[in-house]
Amino acid sequence: MLRHEFQPGKLVAGLFVTAAGVAYAGDAVDAWRVPWFAALPLVVGGLCLAGAVAVLNRGLRRRGGPRAEGTG
């Protein structure tokens, strides 16, 4: 199995988009009420946070030294 580089920015973005989906799924089954505009700040805030995490991760990896690059 090929291994890939861990990308925490994508993880954060996925968590926030999943949270928005769970919120609307809960609203769909009448578990709770979610306003129609709730996904906008949740997703946009998550994407901004994911961008900041990705920039921080890139800065830390560049400063860390040489990394092993796979062939193929």
C-alpha positions in Angstrom: 0.0 0.0 0.0 1.4 3.4 -1.0 1.7 5.8 1.9 0.8 9.5 1.5 1.9 12.6 3.3 -0.4 13.7 6.2 -2.1 16.9 5.4 -3.8 18.4 8.5 -5.4 21.2 6.5 -7.5 18.8 4.6 -8.4 17.0 7.8 -9.7 20.2 9.4 -11.7 21.1 6.3 -13.2 17.7 6.2 -14.2 17.9 9.8 -16.0 21.2 9.4 -17.9 20.1 6.2 -18.8 16.9 8.0 -20.1 18.9 11.0 -22.3 21.0 8.7 -23.7 17.8 7.1 -24.4 16.3 10.5 -26.2 19.5 11.6 -28.4 19.4 8.6 -29.0 15.6 8.9 -30.1 16.2 12.5 -32.5 18.9 11.3 -33.8 16.6 8.6 -34.8 13.9 11.1 -36.3 16.5 13.5 -33.7 15.9 16.2 -33.0 19.6 16.4 -33.6 22.8 14.5 -30.9 24.4 12.4 -31.4 27.7 10.6 -30.9 27.7 6.8 -27.8 29.9 7.0 -25.9 27.9 9.6 -23.8 26.1 7.1 -22.3 29.2 5.7 -20.3 30.4 8.7 -19.4 26.8 9.6 -18.0 25.9 6.2 -16.3 29.3 5.6 -14.8 29.4 9.1 -13.6 25.8 8.6 -12.0 26.6 5.3 -10.3 29.6 6.7 -9.0 27.5 9.7 -7.9 24.8 7.3 -6.0 27.3 5.2 -4.2 28.6 8.3 -3.3 25.1 9.4 -2.0 24.2 5.9 0.2 27.3 5.8 1.5 26.5 9.3 2.1 22.9 8.3 4.0 23.9 5.2 6.1 26.4 7.1 7.0 23.8 9.7 7.9 21.1 7.1 10.1 23.4 5.0 12.1 24.4 8.1 12.4 20.8 9.2 15.1 19.8 6.8 15.3 17.4 3.8 12.5 14.9 3.5 12.5 11.6 1.8 10.8 11.7 -1.6 9.3 8.5 -3.0 10.0 7.3 -6.5 7.2 6.6 -9.0 
